[in-house]
Amino acid sequence: MLTRGQIIFAILFFVSFVVAISYAYMKDKKGNQAFFKGSYKILIFIVFVFFVLFGLVKIKHLLF
């Protein structure tokens, strides 16, 4: 069981972590748009390759 101090620490840690991550994201937002332009194409390619491999494995199991 968690003590009251551990729960308070966990809540404060979570809140401070969310604030820090939000601040870092807002600070880097402009740079991310310039550096990661077109990265959605890579994500689509990776998902496509995953589904192709998944399909090949399913076909292999059906045939053998």
Backbone bond lengths (Angstrom), bond angles and torsions (degrees), N, CA, C in turn:
res aa  C-N    CA-C-N  psi(-1)  N-CA   C-N-CA  omega(-1)  CA-C   N-CA-C  phi
1 M - - - 1.447 - - 1.530 108.53 -
2 L 1.295 115.31 146.14 1.448 120.07 -179.90 1.526 110.47 -87.89
3 T 1.315 114.86 142.90 1.457 119.44 176.10 1.524 109.57 -83.51
4 R 1.308 116.00 167.74 1.459 120.97 -179.70 1.536 110.66 -61.87
5 G 1.319 117.28 -39.51 1.463 121.39 179.12 1.527 112.29 -63.41
6 Q 1.337 116.96 -39.73 1.466 120.68 178.50 1.523 111.21 -66.53
7 I 1.318 116.75 -38.73 1.461 120.58 178.92 1.525 110.42 -66.59
8 I 1.320 117.27 -43.62 1.468 120.79 178.43 1.523 109.97 -62.73
9 F 1.321 116.94 -43.58 1.456 120.72 178.24 1.528 110.93 -60.70
10 A 1.322 117.25 -44.08 1.457 121.24 -179.35 1.525 111.09 -62.56
11 I 1.310 117.34 -42.50 1.468 120.93 179.78 1.518 110.54 -66.04
12 L 1.340 117.27 -46.06 1.463 120.37 179.32 1.529 111.46 -64.35
13 F 1.315 116.86 -39.23 1.452 120.63 177.90 1.520 110.83 -63.19
14 F 1.322 117.11 -45.68 1.456 121.74 -179.43 1.526 111.17 -61.96
15 V 1.325 116.74 -45.67 1.465 120.38 -179.58 1.523 110.19 -63.79
16 S 1.330 117.95 -46.08 1.460 119.98 -179.31 1.531 111.25 -66.19
17 F 1.326 117.90 -33.92 1.455 121.34 177.55 1.526 110.84 -65.96
18 V 1.316 117.45 -44.26 1.462 121.59 179.13 1.524 110.48 -63.53
19 V 1.330 117.40 -41.19 1.460 120.98 178.55 1.531 110.11 -64.11
20 A 1.314 117.68 -44.78 1.464 121.31 -179.16 1.526 111.55 -64.20
21 I 1.319 117.41 -42.95 1.460 121.19 179.27 1.523 110.19 -65.80
22 S 1.322 117.87 -41.06 1.466 121.43 179.15 1.527 110.62 -64.02
23 Y 1.320 116.64 -42.96 1.468 120.53 178.83 1.530 110.88 -62.67
24 A 1.328 116.91 -44.45 1.461 120.64 -179.79 1.529 110.79 -64.69
25 Y 1.335 117.06 -38.05 1.456 119.97 179.25 1.525 110.83 -66.37
26 M 1.317 117.16 -44.82 1.470 120.62 179.82 1.530 111.00 -63.17
27 K 1.313 116.23 -36.54 1.451 120.79 -178.94 1.533 111.26 -68.73
28 D 1.321 117.16 -35.83 1.464 121.88 -176.43 1.521 113.75 -96.93
29 K 1.308 118.53 4.15 1.457 121.50 -172.77 1.526 112.84 -59.75
30 K 1.327 117.87 -44.49 1.462 120.72 -179.18 1.530 111.17 -67.07
31 G 1.303 116.87 -42.48 1.464 120.59 179.84 1.508 112.19 -64.91
32 N 1.325 117.23 -37.03 1.458 120.51 -179.77 1.520 111.28 -63.49
33 Q 1.318 117.46 -37.45 1.467 120.10 -179.96 1.525 110.77 -65.59
34 A 1.311 117.37 -34.54 1.462 120.34 -179.06 1.526 111.72 -77.85
35 F 1.319 117.35 -40.80 1.457 120.84 -173.97 1.525 113.72 -82.16
36 F 1.311 117.71 -30.06 1.461 121.06 -173.66 1.525 112.47 -109.91
37 K 1.315 117.20 29.25 1.456 120.90 179.01 1.529 108.81 -67.81
38 G 1.324 116.41 128.18 1.457 121.30 179.03 1.513 114.88 83.81
39 S 1.310 118.65 9.59 1.461 119.98 -178.02 1.524 112.14 -71.77
40 Y 1.337 117.35 -16.19 1.457 119.59 177.61 1.528 110.76 -64.72
41 K 1.331 117.57 -27.23 1.461 120.71 178.54 1.526 111.01 -64.55
42 I 1.310 116.46 -38.62 1.464 120.87 178.67 1.522 110.07 -67.13
43 L 1.320 116.68 -40.82 1.465 120.67 178.34 1.524 110.41 -62.91
44 I 1.312 117.54 -44.12 1.468 120.89 178.27 1.523 110.48 -61.88
45 F 1.329 117.82 -41.17 1.467 121.73 178.55 1.527 111.00 -62.60
46 I 1.328 117.41 -43.66 1.470 120.74 -179.34 1.520 110.52 -63.89
47 V 1.332 117.28 -42.58 1.461 120.85 178.34 1.528 110.04 -64.10
48 F 1.336 117.01 -40.88 1.465 121.14 177.69 1.531 111.16 -60.69
49 V 1.325 117.27 -46.81 1.470 121.25 179.14 1.525 110.57 -61.72
50 F 1.320 117.08 -40.48 1.467 120.77 177.95 1.524 110.73 -58.96
51 F 1.339 116.85 -46.70 1.459 119.61 -178.71 1.531 111.95 -68.62
52 V 1.316 117.66 -34.32 1.470 120.08 175.98 1.520 109.96 -63.96
53 L 1.319 117.33 -46.89 1.475 120.02 178.94 1.524 111.05 -63.80
54 F 1.321 117.21 -40.00 1.460 121.39 177.77 1.532 109.88 -61.14
55 G 1.327 116.37 -44.02 1.459 120.58 178.44 1.515 112.49 -63.89
56 L 1.325 116.95 -41.54 1.469 120.00 178.21 1.522 111.76 -62.54
57 V 1.309 117.01 -40.37 1.468 120.24 179.06 1.520 109.90 -65.84
58 K 1.329 117.90 -41.80 1.468 121.01 179.03 1.531 110.83 -64.08
59 I 1.335 116.66 -41.87 1.463 120.19 178.55 1.527 110.02 -64.59
60 K 1.314 117.53 -40.50 1.468 120.90 178.98 1.523 110.42 -61.68
61 H 1.315 117.40 -41.21 1.466 120.13 -179.21 1.530 110.93 -69.74
62 L 1.322 118.53 -30.48 1.448 120.64 178.42 1.529 111.76 -73.18
63 L 1.324 116.23 -34.46 1.460 120.07 -176.01 1.536 113.20 -81.91
64 F 1.310 117.34 -30.83 1.458 119.62 -174.54 1.498 112.48 -112.91
